[in-house]
């Protein structure tokens, strides 16, 4: 099996999701630390312009967004199984509703210490002001929102050690991202908000104890060489009944529907109900296939 290469940085909340998945599955992986802010000259050549973290690379296949990263890990290393029941719906809840509450609580707590360069970068990424004063003002009501989300986790742990049952699933990994980030970035806030939820506190300890699998470091230049020296794997079968009516070979743009909306261009390789794969050809890296999830992304013919 080709190396799993994760482009990330250690404090990235979304990167904690695949790191924990590597731990659950006991996988070895290569770590490429990318900058927290732009420019990212050893990432965007792989993605065609997508700049969000994390990105997973396997040879000349590039996976953007944790939804498709976790799905690919499950497909390539199916045991122990991570996807059960309504896990993907829980994943979207954790990525969007719960995460927005976490953002407000975290930056309400640490806002005075955030570098101006970070604020400017995130304003470009989101396309709107990164209003620290507004976040501080919203911190108290958003603490109540955050605690309400945590109460769902507490209820979900009433019968088992994990949301997925006796062993962790995507639901656990996705929800844990928010608890992990708040605990790391604003520990006192996390302890205050979790004080009434002993099951969540114990679950947090179990999730932390999973670890991150077998991590070894790799440079961005080495990862680019892997892409250059590889060919994309066989793609999934294209769904000819897809309602967009697109066909393999069509030139398309794909963009996130929430933030970081810069369109990524490529020729369509395949559409499935869960995934879109576009092909890119560059002088620097040769042929690459870039994978995105369908949920959260918009696709249009150019």
C-alpha positions in Angstrom: 0.0 0.0 0.0 1.3 3.5 -0.9 2.1 5.8 2.0 -0.7 7.9 3.6 0.7 11.4 3.5 -1.2 14.0 5.6 -0.6 17.7 4.9 -1.6 19.4 8.2 -0.3 21.4 11.2 -0.4 20.2 14.8 -2.9 22.7 16.1 -5.4 22.3 13.2 -8.7 21.1 14.7 -9.9 19.4 11.5 -6.5 17.6 11.2 -7.2 15.9 14.5 -9.9 13.8 12.8 -7.6 11.8 10.4 -4.9 11.7 13.0 -7.3 9.9 15.4 -8.5 7.7 12.5 -4.9 6.6 11.9 -4.7 5.8 15.6 -8.0 3.8 15.6 -6.8 1.8 12.6 -3.2 1.4 13.8 -1.8 2.9 10.6 1.6 4.3 9.7 1.5 7.7 8.0 3.8 10.5 6.8 3.3 13.9 8.3 3.9 17.0 6.2 3.6 20.2 8.2 2.1 23.0 6.2 2.0 26.7 7.1 -1.0 27.9 9.1 -1.5 30.8 6.7 -0.8 31.5 3.1 1.3 31.1 1.0 1.4 27.3 0.9 3.8 26.7 -2.0 4.1 22.9 -1.3 0.4 22.3 -1.0 -1.5 24.3 -3.7 0.5 22.6 -6.6 -1.1 19.3 -5.4 -4.7 20.7 -5.1 -4.9 23.2 -7.9 -5.6 26.0 -5.5 -7.4 24.4 -2.6 -5.7 25.7 0.6 -7.7 24.3 3.5 -6.1 21.9 5.9 -5.9 18.9 6.1 -5.2 17.4 2.7 -4.3 13.7 2.3 -2.1 12.4 -0.5 -1.6 8.9 -1.6 0.8 8.9 -4.6 -0.8 11.1 -7.3 -4.2 11.0 -5.6 -5.1 14.0 -3.5 -8.0 14.1 -1.0 -9.5 17.4 0.0 -11.8 17.8 3.1 -11.9 15.4 6.0 -15.1 13.8 4.8 -13.4 12.3 1.8 -10.2 11.6 3.7 -12.0 9.5 6.3 -14.0 7.7 3.6 -10.8 6.8 1.7 -9.1 5.6 4.9 -12.1 3.4 5.6 -12.0 2.0 2.0 -8.3 1.3 2.0 -8.0 0.0 5.6 -11.5 -1.3 6.5 -10.7 -2.9 9.8 -11.4 -1.8 12.5 -14.6 -0.4 11.0 -15.2 3.3 11.6 -18.4 4.0 9.6 -21.7 2.9 11.2 -25.3 4.0 11.0 -25.8 7.7 10.7 -22.1 8.6 11.2 -21.8 10.8 8.2 -24.8 12.9 9.3 -23.1 13.3 12.7 -19.9 14.3 10.9 -21.7 17.2 9.1 -23.3 18.3 12.4 -19.9 18.4 14.1 -18.1 20.1 11.2 -20.7 22.8 10.9 -23.0 23.6 13.7 -20.8 22.4 16.6 -17.7 23.8 15.0 -19.1 27.3 14.6 -19.9 27.3 18.3 -16.4 26.1 19.1 -14.9 28.9 16.9 -16.7 31.6 18.8 -15.8 30.2 22.3 -12.1 29.7 21.3 -11.6 33.1 19.8 -13.7 34.8 22.5 -11.1 33.4 24.9 -7.8 33.9 23.0 -8.7 36.8 20.7 -6.3 39.3 22.2 -3.4 37.0 21.4 -4.2 36.2 17.8 -1.6 37.6 15.3 -2.8 40.2 12.8 -1.4 38.1 10.0 -3.7 35.2 11.0 -6.7 37.5 11.1 -5.9 38.9 7.6 -5.5 35.4 6.2 -8.8 34.1 7.6 -10.6 37.1 6.3 -9.3 36.3 2.8 -10.3 32.6 3.3 -13.8 33.4 4.5 -14.5 36.5 2.4 -15.8 38.4 5.4 -14.4 40.3 8.4 -12.8 38.2 11.1 -14.5 40.4 13.7 -12.8 39.6 17.0 -15.0 42.1 19.0 -18.1 40.4 17.7 -16.7 37.0 18.7 -16.0 38.2 22.2 -19.5 39.6 22.4 -20.9 36.3 21.2 -18.8 34.2 23.5 -21.3 33.9 26.3 -24.4 32.9 24.3 -22.2 30.6 22.2 -20.9 29.0 25.3 -24.5 28.0 26.0 -24.8 26.7 22.4 -21.5 24.7 22.8 -22.7 23.2 26.1 -26.0 22.2 24.4 -24.0 20.3 21.8 -21.9 18.6 24.5 -25.1 17.6 26.2 -26.0 15.5 23.1 -22.7 13.7 23.4 -23.3 13.1 27.1 -26.7 11.5 26.2 -25.1 9.5 23.4 -22.7 7.9 25.9 -25.3 6.7 28.3 -25.1 3.0 27.3 -21.7 2.6 25.7 -18.1 3.9 26.0 -18.3 5.5 22.5 -21.0 7.1 20.4 -20.4 4.3 17.9 -20.9 1.6 20.5 -18.2 -0.3 22.3 -15.5 1.0 19.9 -15.1 4.4 18.3 -16.6 5.4 15.0 -16.7 8.5 12.7 -19.3 10.0 15.1 -16.8 9.9 17.9 -13.9 11.3 15.8 -16.0 14.1 14.5 -17.5 15.2 17.8 -14.2 14.8 19.6 -12.6 17.4 17.2 -14.5 20.1 18.9 -13.8 18.9 22.4 -10.1 18.4 21.6 -9.7 21.9 20.1 -11.4 23.8 22.9 -9.5 21.7 25.5 -6.2 22.6 23.7 -6.8 26.2 22.9 -8.9 27.4 25.9 -8.6 24.7 28.6 -10.4 26.6 31.3 -13.3 27.2 29.0 -13.5 23.5 28.2 -13.4 22.5 31.9 -16.1 25.0 32.8 -18.4 23.8 30.0 -17.8 20.1 30.6 -18.1 20.2 34.4 -21.7 18.8 34.4 -20.9 16.1 31.8 -18.8 13.3 33.4 -19.4 10.9 30.6 -18.0 13.4 28.1 -14.9 14.0 30.3 -14.2 10.2 30.5 -14.8 9.8 26.8 -12.4 12.6 26.1 -9.7 10.7 28.0 -10.5 7.5 26.0 -10.3 9.3 22.7 -7.0 11.0 23.7 -5.6 7.6 24.6 -6.2 6.2 21.1 -3.2 8.2 19.9 -2.3 9.0 16.3 -0.9 5.7 14.9 2.7 5.6 13.7 3.7 9.1 12.5 6.9 9.9 10.7 7.9 13.2 9.2 8.3 14.1 5.6 9.1 17.4 3.9 6.8 19.1 1.4 9.4 18.7 -1.3 9.5 15.0 -0.7 5.7 14.8 -0.9 5.7 16.7 -4.2 8.3 14.2 -5.6 6.1 11.3 -4.6 3.3 12.9 -6.6 5.6 13.5 -9.6 6.8 9.9 -9.6 3.4 8.4 -9.3 0.3 7.8 -11.4 -3.3 8.1 -10.1 -5.0 4.9 -9.0 -8.1 3.6 -10.8 -10.9 6.0 -10.0 -14.4 5.0 -8.9 -17.0 4.2 -11.5 -18.8 7.3 -12.9 -22.5 7.5 -12.1 -24.3 8.2 -15.5 -27.5 8.9 -13.7 -26.1 11.8 -11.7 -28.5 14.7 -11.8 -25.9 17.2 -12.9 -25.7 15.5 -16.3 -21.9 15.8 -16.5 -19.7 13.3 -18.3 -16.0 12.3 -17.8 -13.8 14.7 -19.6 -16.0 17.7 -19.0 -14.1 20.8 -17.8 -15.5 21.7 -14.4 -15.0 24.0 -11.5 -15.5 22.8 -7.9 -15.7 25.0 -4.9 -16.7 24.8 -1.2 -20.1 26.1 -0.4 -19.2 27.7 3.0 -15.7 29.3 3.0 -12.5 29.1 1.0 -14.7 29.2 -2.2 -11.9 29.7 -4.7 -12.9 27.4 -7.6 -10.6 24.5 -8.5 -10.6 23.6 -12.2 -10.0 20.2 -13.8 -11.4 17.7 -16.1 -14.1 15.5 -14.6 -12.9 11.9 -13.9 -15.9 10.6 -12.0 -19.0 11.6 -10.1 -20.5 9.2 -7.5 -23.3 10.0 -5.0 -20.6 10.7 -2.4 -17.6 11.9 -4.3 -16.3 14.0 -7.3 -12.9 13.3 -8.8 -11.2 15.8 -11.1 -8.0 15.3 -13.1 -5.3 17.9 -13.4 -2.2 17.9 -15.6 0.7 20.1 -14.6 4.3 20.5 -16.0 5.6 20.3 -12.4 3.8 17.2 -11.1 2.3 15.5 -14.2 -1.2 13.9 -13.8 -3.1 14.1 -10.5 -6.5 13.1 -9.5 -8.1 15.4 -6.8 -11.0 14.0 -4.8 -13.7 16.1 -3.0 -16.9 15.1 -1.2 -20.3 15.9 -2.8 -21.7 17.3 0.5 -20.4 20.8 1.0 -19.1 21.3 -2.5 -20.6 22.8 -5.7 -19.7 21.6 -9.2 -20.3 23.4 -12.4 -19.3 22.9 -16.1 -16.9 25.6 -17.3 
